[in-house]
Amino acid sequence: MSTLKDLNKYLFDQLDRLAKADKEGLEIEIDRAQTMVGISAEIIKAHTTQLDAVKLVAQYKGLNQDQQVPRIALGDMDVEV
């Protein structure tokens, strides 16, 4: 998993597993879902921080010559609005 699109798919897959779980497997799926929620929240928080950084750069530096929001490098990825 490396994109928010992938994360979305995994979360919906987990919902399906929860809906289909039998009584014996339900506790395992609930534990798995709770773990996924925690990890997903951190991933989303990181992406929100990156998006906020891009917005600040665009707000204070303005658009580039092509009237596009400037790209900034954050960690191992380039981000733009």
mmCIF file of the N, C-alpha and C atoms, coordinates in Angstrom:
data_MODEL
# 
_entry.id   MODEL 
# 
loop_
_atom_site.group_PDB 
_atom_site.id 
_atom_site.type_symbol 
_atom_site.label_atom_id 
_atom_site.label_alt_id 
_atom_site.label_comp_id 
_atom_site.label_asym_id 
_atom_site.label_entity_id 
_atom_site.label_seq_id 
_atom_site.pdbx_PDB_ins_code 
_atom_site.Cartn_x 
_atom_site.Cartn_y 
_atom_site.Cartn_z 
_atom_site.occupancy 
_atom_site.B_iso_or_equiv 
_atom_site.pdbx_formal_charge 
_atom_site.auth_seq_id 
_atom_site.auth_comp_id 
_atom_site.auth_asym_id 
_atom_site.auth_atom_id 
_atom_site.pdbx_PDB_model_num 
ATOM 1   N N  . MET A 1 1  ? 0.846   -1.168  0.000   1.00 0.00 ? 1  MET A N  1 
ATOM 2   C CA . MET A 1 1  ? 0.000   0.000   0.000   1.00 0.00 ? 1  MET A CA 1 
ATOM 3   C C  . MET A 1 1  ? 0.889   1.228   0.000   1.00 0.00 ? 1  MET A C  1 
ATOM 4   N N  . SER A 1 2  ? 0.660   2.116   -0.972  1.00 0.00 ? 2  SER A N  1 
ATOM 5   C CA . SER A 1 2  ? 1.503   3.298   -1.022  1.00 0.00 ? 2  SER A CA 1 
ATOM 6   C C  . SER A 1 2  ? 0.747   4.569   -1.387  1.00 0.00 ? 2  SER A C  1 
ATOM 7   N N  . THR A 1 3  ? -0.551  4.470   -1.622  1.00 0.00 ? 3  THR A N  1 
ATOM 8   C CA . THR A 1 3  ? -1.322  5.661   -1.968  1.00 0.00 ? 3  THR A CA 1 
ATOM 9   C C  . THR A 1 3  ? -2.597  5.714   -1.132  1.00 0.00 ? 3  THR A C  1 
ATOM 10  N N  . LEU A 1 4  ? -3.202  6.889   -1.103  1.00 0.00 ? 4  LEU A N  1 
ATOM 11  C CA . LEU A 1 4  ? -4.479  7.012   -0.397  1.00 0.00 ? 4  LEU A CA 1 
ATOM 12  C C  . LEU A 1 4  ? -5.563  6.183   -1.089  1.00 0.00 ? 4  LEU A C  1 
ATOM 13  N N  . LYS A 1 5  ? -5.430  6.022   -2.395  1.00 0.00 ? 5  LYS A N  1 
ATOM 14  C CA . LYS A 1 5  ? -6.377  5.167   -3.119  1.00 0.00 ? 5  LYS A CA 1 
ATOM 15  C C  . LYS A 1 5  ? -6.262  3.720   -2.624  1.00 0.00 ? 5  LYS A C  1 
ATOM 16  N N  . ASP A 1 6  ? -5.019  3.252   -2.437  1.00 0.00 ? 6  ASP A N  1 
ATOM 17  C CA . ASP A 1 6  ? -4.804  1.903   -1.897  1.00 0.00 ? 6  ASP A CA 1 
ATOM 18  C C  . ASP A 1 6  ? -5.385  1.787   -0.490  1.00 0.00 ? 6  ASP A C  1 
ATOM 19  N N  . LEU A 1 7  ? -5.132  2.804   0.322   1.00 0.00 ? 7  LEU A N  1 
ATOM 20  C CA . LEU A 1 7  ? -5.646  2.797   1.694   1.00 0.00 ? 7  LEU A CA 1 
ATOM 21  C C  . LEU A 1 7  ? -7.168  2.690   1.696   1.00 0.00 ? 7  LEU A C  1 
ATOM 22  N N  . ASN A 1 8  ? -7.800  3.452   0.842   1.00 0.00 ? 8  ASN A N  1 
ATOM 23  C CA . ASN A 1 8  ? -9.259  3.414   0.744   1.00 0.00 ? 8  ASN A CA 1 
ATOM 24  C C  . ASN A 1 8  ? -9.749  2.013   0.399   1.00 0.00 ? 8  ASN A C  1 
ATOM 25  N N  . LYS A 1 9  ? -9.076  1.364   -0.549  1.00 0.00 ? 9  LYS A N  1 
ATOM 26  C CA . LYS A 1 9  ? -9.456  0.001   -0.939  1.00 0.00 ? 9  LYS A CA 1 
ATOM 27  C C  . LYS A 1 9  ? -9.308  -0.959  0.237   1.00 0.00 ? 9  LYS A C  1 
ATOM 28  N N  . TYR A 1 10 ? -8.187  -0.871  0.953   1.00 0.00 ? 10 TYR A N  1 
ATOM 29  C CA . TYR A 1 10 ? -7.967  -1.756  2.101   1.00 0.00 ? 10 TYR A CA 1 
ATOM 30  C C  . TYR A 1 10 ? -9.012  -1.549  3.192   1.00 0.00 ? 10 TYR A C  1 
ATOM 31  N N  . LEU A 1 11 ? -9.397  -0.309  3.412   1.00 0.00 ? 11 LEU A N  1 
ATOM 32  C CA . LEU A 1 11 ? -10.419 -0.048  4.433   1.00 0.00 ? 11 LEU A CA 1 
ATOM 33  C C  . LEU A 1 11 ? -11.770 -0.633  4.033   1.00 0.00 ? 11 LEU A C  1 
ATOM 34  N N  . PHE A 1 12 ? -12.136 -0.491  2.773   1.00 0.00 ? 12 PHE A N  1 
ATOM 35  C CA . PHE A 1 12 ? -13.398 -1.082  2.329   1.00 0.00 ? 12 PHE A CA 1 
ATOM 36  C C  . PHE A 1 12 ? -13.334 -2.609  2.321   1.00 0.00 ? 12 PHE A C  1 
ATOM 37  N N  . ASP A 1 13 ? -12.174 -3.156  1.990   1.00 0.00 ? 13 ASP A N  1 
ATOM 38  C CA . ASP A 1 13 ? -12.009 -4.612  2.079   1.00 0.00 ? 13 ASP A CA 1 
ATOM 39  C C  . ASP A 1 13 ? -12.203 -5.090  3.514   1.00 0.00 ? 13 ASP A C  1 
ATOM 40  N N  . GLN A 1 14 ? -11.682 -4.322  4.464   1.00 0.00 ? 14 GLN A N  1 
ATOM 41  C CA . GLN A 1 14 ? -11.844 -4.686  5.875   1.00 0.00 ? 14 GLN A CA 1 
ATOM 42  C C  . GLN A 1 14 ? -13.308 -4.624  6.290   1.00 0.00 ? 14 GLN A C  1 
ATOM 43  N N  . LEU A 1 15 ? -14.033 -3.633  5.793   1.00 0.00 ? 15 LEU A N  1 
ATOM 44  C CA . LEU A 1 15 ? -15.464 -3.569  6.081   1.00 0.00 ? 15 LEU A CA 1 
ATOM 45  C C  . LEU A 1 15 ? -16.177 -4.819  5.576   1.00 0.00 ? 15 LEU A C  1 
ATOM 46  N N  . ASP A 1 16 ? -15.802 -5.266  4.394   1.00 0.00 ? 16 ASP A N  1 
ATOM 47  C CA . ASP A 1 16 ? -16.392 -6.495  3.843   1.00 0.00 ? 16 ASP A CA 1 
ATOM 48  C C  . ASP A 1 16 ? -16.081 -7.699  4.732   1.00 0.00 ? 16 ASP A C  1 
ATOM 49  N N  . ARG A 1 17 ? -14.819 -7.802  5.197   1.00 0.00 ? 17 ARG A N  1 
ATOM 50  C CA . ARG A 1 17 ? -14.448 -8.922  6.075   1.00 0.00 ? 17 ARG A CA 1 
ATOM 51  C C  . ARG A 1 17 ? -15.231 -8.876  7.384   1.00 0.00 ? 17 ARG A C  1 
ATOM 52  N N  . LEU A 1 18 ? -15.428 -7.681  7.917   1.00 0.00 ? 18 LEU A N  1 
ATOM 53  C CA . LEU A 1 18 ? -16.221 -7.553  9.147   1.00 0.00 ? 18 LEU A CA 1 
ATOM 54  C C  . LEU A 1 18 ? -17.663 -7.996  8.914   1.00 0.00 ? 18 LEU A C  1 
ATOM 55  N N  . ALA A 1 19 ? -18.224 -7.585  7.788   1.00 0.00 ? 19 ALA A N  1 
ATOM 56  C CA . ALA A 1 19 ? -19.615 -7.930  7.487   1.00 0.00 ? 19 ALA A CA 1 
ATOM 57  C C  . ALA A 1 19 ? -19.804 -9.425  7.276   1.00 0.00 ? 19 ALA A C  1 
ATOM 58  N N  . LYS A 1 20 ? -18.769 -10.100 6.767   1.00 0.00 ? 20 LYS A N  1 
ATOM 59  C CA . LYS A 1 20 ? -18.879 -11.522 6.441   1.00 0.00 ? 20 LYS A CA 1 
ATOM 60  C C  . LYS A 1 20 ? -18.343 -12.438 7.540   1.00 0.00 ? 20 LYS A C  1 
ATOM 61  N N  . ALA A 1 21 ? -17.771 -11.870 8.588   1.00 0.00 ? 21 ALA A N  1 
ATOM 62  C CA . ALA A 1 21 ? -17.138 -12.694 9.625   1.00 0.00 ? 21 ALA A CA 1 
ATOM 63  C C  . ALA A 1 21 ? -18.189 -13.502 10.395  1.00 0.00 ? 21 ALA A C  1 
ATOM 64  N N  . ASP A 1 22 ? -17.842 -14.741 10.678  1.00 0.00 ? 22 ASP A N  1 
ATOM 65  C CA . ASP A 1 22 ? -18.709 -15.558 11.520  1.00 0.00 ? 22 ASP A CA 1 
ATOM 66  C C  . ASP A 1 22 ? -18.378 -15.256 12.980  1.00 0.00 ? 22 ASP A C  1 
ATOM 67  N N  . LYS A 1 23 ? -19.110 -15.863 13.892  1.00 0.00 ? 23 LYS A N  1 
ATOM 68  C CA . LYS A 1 23 ? -18.920 -15.563 15.315  1.00 0.00 ? 23 LYS A CA 1 
ATOM 69  C C  . LYS A 1 23 ? -17.500 -15.851 15.782  1.00 0.00 ? 23 LYS A C  1 
ATOM 70  N N  . GLU A 1 24 ? -16.888 -16.903 15.266  1.00 0.00 ? 24 GLU A N  1 
ATOM 71  C CA . GLU A 1 24 ? -15.539 -17.263 15.695  1.00 0.00 ? 24 GLU A CA 1 
ATOM 72  C C  . GLU A 1 24 ? -14.498 -16.273 15.162  1.00 0.00 ? 24 GLU A C  1 
ATOM 73  N N  . GLY A 1 25 ? -14.699 -15.789 13.955  1.00 0.00 ? 25 GLY A N  1 
ATOM 74  C CA . GLY A 1 25 ? -13.715 -14.902 13.342  1.00 0.00 ? 25 GLY A CA 1 
ATOM 75  C C  . GLY A 1 25 ? -13.955 -13.432 13.604  1.00 0.00 ? 25 GLY A C  1 
ATOM 76  N N  . LEU A 1 26 ? -15.093 -13.103 14.208  1.00 0.00 ? 26 LEU A N  1 
ATOM 77  C CA . LEU A 1 26 ? -15.453 -11.698 14.390  1.00 0.00 ? 26 LEU A CA 1 
ATOM 78  C C  . LEU A 1 26 ? -14.457 -10.960 15.289  1.00 0.00 ? 26 LEU A C  1 
ATOM 79  N N  . GLU A 1 27 ? -14.043 -11.577 16.371  1.00 0.00 ? 27 GLU A N  1 
ATOM 80  C CA . GLU A 1 27 ? -13.113 -10.908 17.294  1.00 0.00 ? 27 GLU A CA 1 
ATOM 81  C C  . GLU A 1 27 ? -11.772 -10.604 16.604  1.00 0.00 ? 27 GLU A C  1 
ATOM 82  N N  . ILE A 1 28 ? -11.291 -11.546 15.807  1.00 0.00 ? 28 ILE A N  1 
ATOM 83  C CA . ILE A 1 28 ? -10.043 -11.328 15.064  1.00 0.00 ? 28 ILE A CA 1 
ATOM 84  C C  . ILE A 1 28 ? -10.203 -10.172 14.083  1.00 0.00 ? 28 ILE A C  1 
ATOM 85  N N  . GLU A 1 29 ? -11.321 -10.121 13.378  1.00 0.00 ? 29 GLU A N  1 
ATOM 86  C CA . GLU A 1 29 ? -11.555 -9.055  12.407  1.00 0.00 ? 29 GLU A CA 1 
ATOM 87  C C  . GLU A 1 29 ? -11.725 -7.704  13.094  1.00 0.00 ? 29 GLU A C  1 
ATOM 88  N N  . ILE A 1 30 ? -12.347 -7.689  14.269  1.00 0.00 ? 30 ILE A N  1 
ATOM 89  C CA . ILE A 1 30 ? -12.486 -6.437  15.012  1.00 0.00 ? 30 ILE A CA 1 
ATOM 90  C C  . ILE A 1 30 ? -11.112 -5.926  15.433  1.00 0.00 ? 30 ILE A C  1 
ATOM 91  N N  . ASP A 1 31 ? -10.264 -6.806  15.924  1.00 0.00 ? 31 ASP A N  1 
ATOM 92  C CA . ASP A 1 31 ? -8.897  -6.408  16.301  1.00 0.00 ? 31 ASP A CA 1 
ATOM 93  C C  . ASP A 1 31 ? -8.144  -5.876  15.085  1.00 0.00 ? 31 ASP A C  1 
ATOM 94  N N  . ARG A 1 32 ? -8.285  -6.565  13.966  1.00 0.00 ? 32 ARG A N  1 
ATOM 95  C CA . ARG A 1 32 ? -7.619  -6.128  12.736  1.00 0.00 ? 32 ARG A CA 1 
ATOM 96  C C  . ARG A 1 32 ? -8.137  -4.758  12.314  1.00 0.00 ? 32 ARG A C  1 
ATOM 97  N N  . ALA A 1 33 ? -9.442  -4.572  12.377  1.00 0.00 ? 33 ALA A N  1 
ATOM 98  C CA . ALA A 1 33 ? -10.040 -3.294  11.980  1.00 0.00 ? 33 ALA A CA 1 
ATOM 99  C C  . ALA A 1 33 ? -9.562  -2.162  12.878  1.00 0.00 ? 33 ALA A C  1 
ATOM 100 N N  . GLN A 1 34 ? -9.477  -2.405  14.178  1.00 0.00 ? 34 GLN A N  1 
ATOM 101 C CA . GLN A 1 34 ? -9.008  -1.367  15.099  1.00 0.00 ? 34 GLN A CA 1 
ATOM 102 C C  . GLN A 1 34 ? -7.557  -0.990  14.804  1.00 0.00 ? 34 GLN A C  1 
ATOM 103 N N  . THR A 1 35 ? -6.747  -1.960  14.489  1.00 0.00 ? 35 THR A N  1 
ATOM 104 C CA . THR A 1 35 ? -5.356  -1.686  14.122  1.00 0.00 ? 35 THR A CA 1 
ATOM 105 C C  . THR A 1 35 ? -5.294  -0.870  12.831  1.00 0.00 ? 35 THR A C  1 
ATOM 106 N N  . MET A 1 36 ? -6.098  -1.249  11.857  1.00 0.00 ? 36 MET A N  1 
ATOM 107 C CA . MET A 1 36 ? -6.122  -0.518  10.593  1.00 0.00 ? 36 MET A CA 1 
ATOM 108 C C  . MET A 1 36 ? -6.584  0.917   10.782  1.00 0.00 ? 36 MET A C  1 
ATOM 109 N N  . VAL A 1 37 ? -7.542  1.131   11.664  1.00 0.00 ? 37 VAL A N  1 
ATOM 110 C CA . VAL A 1 37 ? -8.026  2.488   11.931  1.00 0.00 ? 37 VAL A CA 1 
ATOM 111 C C  . VAL A 1 37 ? -6.899  3.351   12.488  1.00 0.00 ? 37 VAL A C  1 
ATOM 112 N N  . GLY A 1 38 ? -6.145  2.818   13.436  1.00 0.00 ? 38 GLY A N  1 
ATOM 113 C CA . GLY A 1 38 ? -5.047  3.571   14.022  1.00 0.00 ? 38 GLY A CA 1 
ATOM 114 C C  . GLY A 1 38 ? -3.977  3.921   13.015  1.00 0.00 ? 38 GLY A C  1 
ATOM 115 N N  . ILE A 1 39 ? -3.572  2.950   12.231  1.00 0.00 ? 39 ILE A N  1 
ATOM 116 C CA . ILE A 1 39 ? -2.543  3.184   11.211  1.00 0.00 ? 39 ILE A CA 1 
ATOM 117 C C  . ILE A 1 39 ? -3.065  4.142   10.143  1.00 0.00 ? 39 ILE A C  1 
ATOM 118 N N  . SER A 1 40 ? -4.294  3.951   9.715   1.00 0.00 ? 40 SER A N  1 
ATOM 119 C CA . SER A 1 40 ? -4.885  4.810   8.685   1.00 0.00 ? 40 SER A CA 1 
ATOM 120 C C  . SER A 1 40 ? -4.948  6.258   9.155   1.00 0.00 ? 40 SER A C  1 
ATOM 121 N N  . ALA A 1 41 ? -5.297  6.467   10.407  1.00 0.00 ? 41 ALA A N  1 
ATOM 122 C CA . ALA A 1 41 ? -5.373  7.827   10.946  1.00 0.00 ? 41 ALA A CA 1 
ATOM 123 C C  . ALA A 1 41 ? -4.011  8.515   10.867  1.00 0.00 ? 41 ALA A C  1 
ATOM 124 N N  . GLU A 1 42 ? -2.948  7.787   11.160  1.00 0.00 ? 42 GLU A N  1 
ATOM 125 C CA . GLU A 1 42 ? -1.598  8.365   11.092  1.00 0.00 ? 42 GLU A CA 1 
ATOM 126 C C  . GLU A 1 42 ? -1.200  8.672   9.652   1.00 0.00 ? 42 GLU A C  1 
ATOM 127 N N  . ILE A 1 43 ? -1.553  7.805   8.722   1.00 0.00 ? 43 ILE A N  1 
ATOM 128 C CA . ILE A 1 43 ? -1.253  8.049   7.306   1.00 0.00 ? 43 ILE A CA 1 
ATOM 129 C C  . ILE A 1 43 ? -1.993  9.294   6.820   1.00 0.00 ? 43 ILE A C  1 
ATOM 130 N N  . ILE A 1 44 ? -3.252  9.395   7.169   1.00 0.00 ? 44 ILE A N  1 
ATOM 131 C CA . ILE A 1 44 ? -4.059  10.542  6.757   1.00 0.00 ? 44 ILE A CA 1 
ATOM 132 C C  . ILE A 1 44 ? -3.525  11.820  7.387   1.00 0.00 ? 44 ILE A C  1 
ATOM 133 N N  . LYS A 1 45 ? -3.119  11.746  8.632   1.00 0.00 ? 45 LYS A N  1 
ATOM 134 C CA . LYS A 1 45 ? -2.552  12.907  9.319   1.00 0.00 ? 45 LYS A CA 1 
ATOM 135 C C  . LYS A 1 45 ? -1.277  13.382  8.608   1.00 0.00 ? 45 LYS A C  1 
ATOM 136 N N  . ALA A 1 46 ? -0.440  12.452  8.198   1.00 0.00 ? 46 ALA A N  1 
ATOM 137 C CA . ALA A 1 46 ? 0.794   12.805  7.486   1.00 0.00 ? 46 ALA A CA 1 
ATOM 138 C C  . ALA A 1 46 ? 0.484   13.469  6.146   1.00 0.00 ? 46 ALA A C  1 
ATOM 139 N N  . HIS A 1 47 ? -0.480  12.934  5.424   1.00 0.00 ? 47 HIS A N  1 
ATOM 140 C CA . HIS A 1 47 ? -0.853  13.524  4.134   1.00 0.00 ? 47 HIS A CA 1 
ATOM 141 C C  . HIS A 1 47 ? -1.471  14.906  4.328   1.00 0.00 ? 47 HIS A C  1 
ATOM 142 N N  . THR A 1 48 ? -2.242  15.083  5.380   1.00 0.00 ? 48 THR A N  1 
ATOM 143 C CA . THR A 1 48 ? -2.839  16.389  5.670   1.00 0.00 ? 48 THR A CA 1 
ATOM 144 C C  . THR A 1 48 ? -1.752  17.416  5.956   1.00 0.00 ? 48 THR A C  1 
ATOM 145 N N  . THR A 1 49 ? -0.740  17.020  6.694   1.00 0.00 ? 49 THR A N  1 
ATOM 146 C CA . THR A 1 49 ? 0.379   17.918  6.984   1.00 0.00 ? 49 THR A CA 1 
ATOM 147 C C  . THR A 1 49 ? 1.096   18.314  5.694   1.00 0.00 ? 49 THR A C  1 
ATOM 148 N N  . GLN A 1 50 ? 1.309   17.348  4.805   1.00 0.00 ? 50 GLN A N  1 
ATOM 149 C CA . GLN A 1 50 ? 1.958   17.651  3.531   1.00 0.00 ? 50 GLN A CA 1 
ATOM 150 C C  . GLN A 1 50 ? 1.113   18.601  2.692   1.00 0.00 ? 50 GLN A C  1 
ATOM 151 N N  . LEU A 1 51 ? -0.181  18.374  2.659   1.00 0.00 ? 51 LEU A N  1 
ATOM 152 C CA . LEU A 1 51 ? -1.073  19.241  1.897   1.00 0.00 ? 51 LEU A CA 1 
ATOM 153 C C  . LEU A 1 51 ? -1.074  20.647  2.481   1.00 0.00 ? 51 LEU A C  1 
ATOM 154 N N  . ASP A 1 52 ? -1.089  20.763  3.797   1.00 0.00 ? 52 ASP A N  1 
ATOM 155 C CA . ASP A 1 52 ? -1.034  22.077  4.444   1.00 0.00 ? 52 ASP A CA 1 
ATOM 156 C C  . ASP A 1 52 ? 0.255   22.812  4.078   1.00 0.00 ? 52 ASP A C  1 
ATOM 157 N N  . ALA A 1 53 ? 1.371   22.086  4.006   1.00 0.00 ? 53 ALA A N  1 
ATOM 158 C CA . ALA A 1 53 ? 2.640   22.698  3.631   1.00 0.00 ? 53 ALA A CA 1 
ATOM 159 C C  . ALA A 1 53 ? 2.578   23.243  2.206   1.00 0.00 ? 53 ALA A C  1 
ATOM 160 N N  . VAL A 1 54 ? 1.994   22.475  1.300   1.00 0.00 ? 54 VAL A N  1 
ATOM 161 C CA . VAL A 1 54 ? 1.868   22.921  -0.089  1.00 0.00 ? 54 VAL A CA 1 
ATOM 162 C C  . VAL A 1 54 ? 0.984   24.159  -0.165  1.00 0.00 ? 54 VAL A C  1 
ATOM 163 N N  . LYS A 1 55 ? -0.098  24.160  0.585   1.00 0.00 ? 55 LYS A N  1 
ATOM 164 C CA . LYS A 1 55 ? -0.989  25.323  0.591   1.00 0.00 ? 55 LYS A CA 1 
ATOM 165 C C  . LYS A 1 55 ? -0.278  26.567  1.096   1.00 0.00 ? 55 LYS A C  1 
ATOM 166 N N  . LEU A 1 56 ? 0.540   26.428  2.130   1.00 0.00 ? 56 LEU A N  1 
ATOM 167 C CA . LEU A 1 56 ? 1.279   27.566  2.664   1.00 0.00 ? 56 LEU A CA 1 
ATOM 168 C C  . LEU A 1 56 ? 2.274   28.107  1.639   1.00 0.00 ? 56 LEU A C  1 
ATOM 169 N N  . VAL A 1 57 ? 2.978   27.218  0.960   1.00 0.00 ? 57 VAL A N  1 
ATOM 170 C CA . VAL A 1 57 ? 3.922   27.658  -0.066  1.00 0.00 ? 57 VAL A CA 1 
ATOM 171 C C  . VAL A 1 57 ? 3.173   28.409  -1.158  1.00 0.00 ? 57 VAL A C  1 
ATOM 172 N N  . ALA A 1 58 ? 2.052   27.870  -1.600  1.00 0.00 ? 58 ALA A N  1 
ATOM 173 C CA . ALA A 1 58 ? 1.269   28.521  -2.657  1.00 0.00 ? 58 ALA A CA 1 
ATOM 174 C C  . ALA A 1 58 ? 0.742   29.875  -2.187  1.00 0.00 ? 58 ALA A C  1 
ATOM 175 N N  . GLN A 1 59 ? 0.325   29.948  -0.939  1.00 0.00 ? 59 GLN A N  1 
ATOM 176 C CA . GLN A 1 59 ? -0.240  31.185  -0.405  1.00 0.00 ? 59 GLN A CA 1 
ATOM 177 C C  . GLN A 1 59 ? 0.818   32.280  -0.289  1.00 0.00 ? 59 GLN A C  1 
ATOM 178 N N  . TYR A 1 60 ? 1.994   31.925  0.175   1.00 0.00 ? 60 TYR A N  1 
ATOM 179 C CA . TYR A 1 60 ? 3.008   32.940  0.440   1.00 0.00 ? 60 TYR A CA 1 
ATOM 180 C C  . TYR A 1 60 ? 3.999   33.157  -0.698  1.00 0.00 ? 60 TYR A C  1 
ATOM 181 N N  . LYS A 1 61 ? 4.174   32.193  -1.561  1.00 0.00 ? 61 LYS A N  1 
ATOM 182 C CA . LYS A 1 61 ? 5.067   32.374  -2.706  1.00 0.00 ? 61 LYS A CA 1 
ATOM 183 C C  . LYS A 1 61 ? 4.283   32.615  -3.984  1.00 0.00 ? 61 LYS A C  1 
ATOM 184 N N  . GLY A 1 62 ? 3.029   32.259  -3.999  1.00 0.00 ? 62 GLY A N  1 
ATOM 185 C CA . GLY A 1 62 ? 2.209   32.454  -5.186  1.00 0.00 ? 62 GLY A CA 1 
ATOM 186 C C  . GLY A 1 62 ? 2.386   31.332  -6.189  1.00 0.00 ? 62 GLY A C  1 
ATOM 187 N N  . LEU A 1 63 ? 1.759   31.513  -7.326  1.00 0.00 ? 63 LEU A N  1 
ATOM 188 C CA . LEU A 1 63 ? 1.816   30.524  -8.393  1.00 0.00 ? 63 LEU A CA 1 
ATOM 189 C C  . LEU A 1 63 ? 3.104   30.699  -9.186  1.00 0.00 ? 63 LEU A C  1 
ATOM 190 N N  . ASN A 1 64 ? 3.546   29.633  -9.847  1.00 0.00 ? 64 ASN A N  1 
ATOM 191 C CA . ASN A 1 64 ? 4.745   29.737  -10.681 1.00 0.00 ? 64 ASN A CA 1 
ATOM 192 C C  . ASN A 1 64 ? 4.389   30.360  -12.029 1.00 0.00 ? 64 ASN A C  1 
ATOM 193 N N  . GLN A 1 65 ? 5.347   30.417  -12.941 1.00 0.00 ? 65 GLN A N  1 
ATOM 194 C CA . GLN A 1 65 ? 5.138   31.077  -14.234 1.00 0.00 ? 65 GLN A CA 1 
ATOM 195 C C  . GLN A 1 65 ? 4.001   30.471  -15.039 1.00 0.00 ? 65 GLN A C  1 
ATOM 196 N N  . ASP A 1 66 ? 3.746   29.194  -14.858 1.00 0.00 ? 66 ASP A N  1 
ATOM 197 C CA . ASP A 1 66 ? 2.674   28.520  -15.594 1.00 0.00 ? 66 ASP A CA 1 
ATOM 198 C C  . ASP A 1 66 ? 1.330   28.607  -14.872 1.00 0.00 ? 66 ASP A C  1 
ATOM 199 N N  . GLN A 1 67 ? 1.263   29.460  -13.854 1.00 0.00 ? 67 GLN A N  1 
ATOM 200 C CA . GLN A 1 67 ? 0.045   29.636  -13.057 1.00 0.00 ? 67 GLN A CA 1 
ATOM 201 C C  . GLN A 1 67 ? -0.373  28.350  -12.354 1.00 0.00 ? 67 GLN A C  1 
ATOM 202 N N  . GLN A 1 68 ? 0.629   27.578  -11.948 1.00 0.00 ? 68 GLN A N  1 
ATOM 203 C CA . GLN A 1 68 ? 0.376   26.352  -11.199 1.00 0.00 ? 68 GLN A CA 1 
ATOM 204 C C  . GLN A 1 68 ? 0.981   26.491  -9.813  1.00 0.00 ? 68 GLN A C  1 
ATOM 205 N N  . VAL A 1 69 ? 0.419   25.752  -8.894  1.00 0.00 ? 69 VAL A N  1 
ATOM 206 C CA . VAL A 1 69 ? 0.949   25.744  -7.536  1.00 0.00 ? 69 VAL A CA 1 
ATOM 207 C C  . VAL A 1 69 ? 2.353   25.153  -7.580  1.00 0.00 ? 69 VAL A C  1 
ATOM 208 N N  . PRO A 1 70 ? 3.322   25.766  -6.906  1.00 0.00 ? 70 PRO A N  1 
ATOM 209 C CA . PRO A 1 70 ? 4.676   25.221  -6.927  1.00 0.00 ? 70 PRO A CA 1 
ATOM 210 C C  . PRO A 1 70 ? 4.752   23.862  -6.246  1.00 0.00 ? 70 PRO A C  1 
ATOM 211 N N  . ARG A 1 71 ? 5.662   23.027  -6.735  1.00 0.00 ? 71 ARG A N  1 
ATOM 212 C CA . ARG A 1 71 ? 5.892   21.711  -6.140  1.00 0.00 ? 71 ARG A CA 1 
ATOM 213 C C  . ARG A 1 71 ? 6.931   21.865  -5.053  1.00 0.00 ? 71 ARG A C  1 
ATOM 214 N N  . ILE A 1 72 ? 6.744   21.148  -3.975  1.00 0.00 ? 72 ILE A N  1 
ATOM 215 C CA . ILE A 1 72 ? 7.766   21.121  -2.938  1.00 0.00 ? 72 ILE A CA 1 
ATOM 216 C C  . ILE A 1 72 ? 8.038   19.668  -2.584  1.00 0.00 ? 72 ILE A C  1 
ATOM 217 N N  . ALA A 1 73 ? 9.275   19.382  -2.259  1.00 0.00 ? 73 ALA A N  1 
ATOM 218 C CA . ALA A 1 73 ? 9.658   18.018  -1.892  1.00 0.00 ? 73 ALA A CA 1 
ATOM 219 C C  . ALA A 1 73 ? 9.470   17.845  -0.394  1.00 0.00 ? 73 ALA A C  1 
ATOM 220 N N  . LEU A 1 74 ? 8.742   16.818  -0.012  1.00 0.00 ? 74 LEU A N  1 
ATOM 221 C CA . LEU A 1 74 ? 8.513   16.499  1.396   1.00 0.00 ? 74 LEU A CA 1 
ATOM 222 C C  . LEU A 1 74 ? 8.875   15.033  1.605   1.00 0.00 ? 74 LEU A C  1 
ATOM 223 N N  . GLY A 1 75 ? 9.951   14.803  2.283   1.00 0.00 ? 75 GLY A N  1 
ATOM 224 C CA . GLY A 1 75 ? 10.343  13.422  2.523   1.00 0.00 ? 75 GLY A CA 1 
ATOM 225 C C  . GLY A 1 75 ? 10.678  12.741  1.217   1.00 0.00 ? 75 GLY A C  1 
ATOM 226 N N  . ASP A 1 76 ? 10.036  11.618  0.963   1.00 0.00 ? 76 ASP A N  1 
ATOM 227 C CA . ASP A 1 76 ? 10.345  10.843  -0.226  1.00 0.00 ? 76 ASP A CA 1 
ATOM 228 C C  . ASP A 1 76 ? 9.349   11.066  -1.363  1.00 0.00 ? 76 ASP A C  1 
ATOM 229 N N  . MET A 1 77 ? 8.583   12.142  -1.288  1.00 0.00 ? 77 MET A N  1 
ATOM 230 C CA . MET A 1 77 ? 7.603   12.364  -2.337  1.00 0.00 ? 77 MET A CA 1 
ATOM 231 C C  . MET A 1 77 ? 7.504   13.843  -2.661  1.00 0.00 ? 77 MET A C  1 
ATOM 232 N N  . ASP A 1 78 ? 7.161   14.174  -3.894  1.00 0.00 ? 78 ASP A N  1 
ATOM 233 C CA . ASP A 1 78 ? 6.855   15.543  -4.282  1.00 0.00 ? 78 ASP A CA 1 
ATOM 234 C C  . ASP A 1 78 ? 5.364   15.732  -4.117  1.00 0.00 ? 78 ASP A C  1 
ATOM 235 N N  . VAL A 1 79 ? 4.988   16.913  -3.671  1.00 0.00 ? 79 VAL A N  1 
ATOM 236 C CA . VAL A 1 79 ? 3.581   17.173  -3.385  1.00 0.00 ? 79 VAL A CA 1 
ATOM 237 C C  . VAL A 1 79 ? 3.182   18.453  -4.076  1.00 0.00 ? 79 VAL A C  1 
ATOM 238 N N  . GLU A 1 80 ? 1.971   18.467  -4.585  1.00 0.00 ? 80 GLU A N  1 
ATOM 239 C CA . GLU A 1 80 ? 1.397   19.682  -5.141  1.00 0.00 ? 80 GLU A CA 1 
ATOM 240 C C  . GLU A 1 80 ? -0.102  19.661  -4.890  1.00 0.00 ? 80 GLU A C  1 
ATOM 241 N N  . VAL A 1 81 ? -0.710  20.845  -4.892  1.00 0.00 ? 81 VAL A N  1 
ATOM 242 C CA . VAL A 1 81 ? -2.150  20.932  -4.677  1.00 0.00 ? 81 VAL A CA 1 
ATOM 243 C C  . VAL A 1 81 ? -2.847  20.532  -5.951  1.00 0.00 ? 81 VAL A C  1 
# 
